[in-house]
């Protein structure tokens, strides 16, 4: 198989395409929330108060990149930093962030549904399982 069509290339191409499409759809709705900020905000929407390190680990991202993303989200008043539990720098989603997420998630879910159009549910589940297995194989 030609390297241009290697599995890594195809995975990367799909990921970039989804990110770009989400960014464009959010911009079209006048929502200033790039993909990098969306994934952090989504994480906080479902998990609530987390440390920056917990977010970085959950998203498999660099901690310094997460800090910069949280700084941007804080400027937009979508997250709040505070001390919760024993965590010095817990991050919580703000009310403004909570109110924004249903619209953002609807846009994101519509995009995923379009991306998976024509792929049977069983194959979608198999794809998720295989992608997770690829990740765990590499991370072990």
TIKE-167733 format. One record per residue (C-alpha): residue number from 1; residue in one letter; chain; x, y, z. Coordinates in nm, 2 decimals. Each point is the difference from the previous one (the first is absolute). Layout:
% TIKE-167733
> pos_code_unit_xx_yy_zz
> NUM_A_A_X_Y_Z
...
***
This chain:
% TIKE-167733
> pos_code_unit_xx_yy_zz
> 1_X_A_0.00_0.00_0.00
> 2_X_A_0.13_0.35_-0.09
> 3_X_A_0.10_0.20_0.31
> 4_X_A_-0.24_0.28_-0.11
> 5_X_A_-0.28_-0.23_0.09
> 6_X_A_0.15_-0.15_0.31
> 7_X_A_-0.22_-0.05_0.30
> 8_X_A_0.17_0.29_0.18
> 9_X_A_-0.06_0.23_-0.28
> 10_X_A_-0.37_-0.09_-0.03
> 11_X_A_-0.05_0.04_0.37
> 12_X_A_0.17_0.33_0.00
> 13_X_A_-0.19_0.12_-0.30
> 14_X_A_-0.34_-0.10_0.15
> 15_X_A_0.09_0.18_0.33
> 16_X_A_0.11_0.32_-0.17
> 17_X_A_-0.31_-0.01_-0.22
> 18_X_A_-0.23_-0.03_0.30
> 19_X_A_0.18_0.28_0.19
> 20_X_A_-0.01_0.23_-0.30
> 21_X_A_-0.37_-0.08_-0.07
> 22_X_A_-0.10_0.06_0.36
> 23_X_A_0.19_0.33_0.01
> 24_X_A_-0.17_0.12_-0.32
> 25_X_A_-0.35_-0.10_0.13
> 26_X_A_0.05_0.17_0.33
> 27_X_A_0.13_0.31_-0.17
> 28_X_A_-0.30_0.00_-0.23
> 29_X_A_-0.22_0.01_0.31
> 30_X_A_0.21_0.29_0.15
> 31_X_A_0.14_-0.23_0.27
> 32_X_A_0.36_0.08_0.07
> 33_X_A_0.11_-0.34_0.12
> 34_X_A_0.28_-0.18_-0.19
> 35_X_A_0.03_-0.38_0.02
> 36_X_A_0.28_0.02_0.25
> 37_X_A_-0.22_0.20_0.24
> 38_X_A_-0.31_-0.21_-0.08
> 39_X_A_0.16_-0.32_0.12
> 40_X_A_0.10_0.16_0.33
> 41_X_A_-0.34_0.16_0.05
> 42_X_A_-0.18_-0.33_-0.08
> 43_X_A_0.22_-0.18_0.25
> 44_X_A_-0.10_0.25_0.27
> 45_X_A_-0.36_-0.01_-0.10
> 46_X_A_-0.02_-0.37_0.07
> 47_X_A_0.26_-0.03_0.28
> 48_X_A_-0.04_0.34_0.17
> 49_X_A_0.29_0.10_0.23
> 50_X_A_0.34_-0.13_-0.11
> 51_X_A_0.36_0.10_0.03
> 52_X_A_0.19_0.11_-0.31
> 53_X_A_0.21_-0.32_0.03
> 54_X_A_-0.32_-0.22_0.02
> 55_X_A_-0.13_0.17_-0.32
> 56_X_A_0.33_-0.05_-0.17
> 57_X_A_0.00_-0.37_0.09
> 58_X_A_-0.36_-0.05_-0.10
> 59_X_A_0.06_0.16_-0.34
> 60_X_A_0.35_-0.14_-0.05
> 61_X_A_0.13_0.35_-0.05
> 62_X_A_0.31_0.19_0.12
> 63_X_A_-0.07_0.18_0.34
> 64_X_A_0.15_0.33_-0.12
> 65_X_A_-0.23_-0.01_-0.31
> 66_X_A_-0.30_-0.06_0.23
> 67_X_A_0.10_0.29_0.22
> 68_X_A_0.01_0.24_-0.30
> 69_X_A_-0.34_-0.14_-0.11
> 70_X_A_-0.15_0.06_0.35
> 71_X_A_0.15_0.35_0.00
> 72_X_A_-0.19_0.07_-0.33
> 73_X_A_-0.32_-0.16_0.13
> 74_X_A_0.03_0.20_0.33
> 75_X_A_0.03_0.33_-0.20
> 76_X_A_-0.32_-0.10_-0.18
> 77_X_A_-0.16_-0.06_0.34
> 78_X_A_-0.08_-0.36_-0.10
> 79_X_A_0.20_-0.15_0.29
> 80_X_A_0.09_0.10_0.35
> 81_X_A_0.31_-0.09_0.20
> 82_X_A_-0.04_-0.06_0.37
> 83_X_A_0.10_-0.22_0.28
> 84_X_A_-0.22_-0.31_0.04
> 85_X_A_0.08_-0.30_0.21
> 86_X_A_0.37_-0.01_0.06
> 87_X_A_0.07_0.13_-0.36
> 88_X_A_0.16_0.34_-0.01
> 89_X_A_-0.08_0.07_-0.36
> 90_X_A_-0.33_-0.17_-0.07
> 91_X_A_-0.18_0.11_-0.31
> 92_X_A_-0.38_0.01_-0.02
> 93_X_A_-0.23_0.08_-0.29
> 94_X_A_-0.17_0.33_0.06
> 95_X_A_-0.38_0.06_-0.04
> 96_X_A_0.08_0.17_-0.33
> 97_X_A_0.19_-0.31_-0.11
> 98_X_A_-0.28_-0.23_0.12
> 99_X_A_-0.26_0.20_-0.20
> 100_X_A_0.21_-0.01_-0.31
> 101_X_A_0.07_-0.37_0.00
> 102_X_A_-0.34_-0.14_-0.12
> 103_X_A_0.02_0.21_-0.32
> 104_X_A_0.37_-0.10_-0.05
> 105_X_A_-0.06_-0.37_0.07
> 106_X_A_-0.29_0.00_-0.25
> 107_X_A_0.23_0.14_-0.27
> 108_X_A_0.27_-0.25_0.09
> 109_X_A_-0.24_-0.29_0.01
> 110_X_A_-0.15_0.10_-0.34
> 111_X_A_0.36_0.00_-0.14
> 112_X_A_0.08_-0.34_0.14
> 113_X_A_-0.33_-0.14_-0.14
> 114_X_A_0.08_0.14_-0.34
> 115_X_A_0.35_-0.15_0.02
> 116_X_A_-0.14_-0.34_0.09
> 117_X_A_-0.27_0.01_-0.26
> 118_X_A_-0.03_-0.33_-0.18
> 119_X_A_0.20_-0.19_0.26
> 120_X_A_-0.21_-0.26_0.18
> 121_X_A_-0.04_0.04_0.38
> 122_X_A_0.19_-0.33_0.06
> 123_X_A_0.29_0.13_-0.21
> 124_X_A_0.00_0.33_0.18
> 125_X_A_0.04_-0.19_0.33
> 126_X_A_0.27_-0.21_-0.15
> 127_X_A_0.18_0.31_-0.13
> 128_X_A_-0.01_0.15_0.36
> 129_X_A_0.13_-0.33_0.14
> 130_X_A_0.28_-0.02_-0.25
> 131_X_A_0.11_0.37_0.04
> 132_X_A_0.01_-0.05_0.38
> 133_X_A_0.20_-0.32_-0.05
> 134_X_A_0.25_0.18_-0.23
> 135_X_A_0.03_0.27_0.27
> 136_X_A_0.06_-0.24_0.29
> 137_X_A_0.25_-0.20_-0.21
> 138_X_A_0.20_0.31_-0.06
> 139_X_A_-0.03_0.14_0.36
> 140_X_A_0.10_-0.32_0.19
***
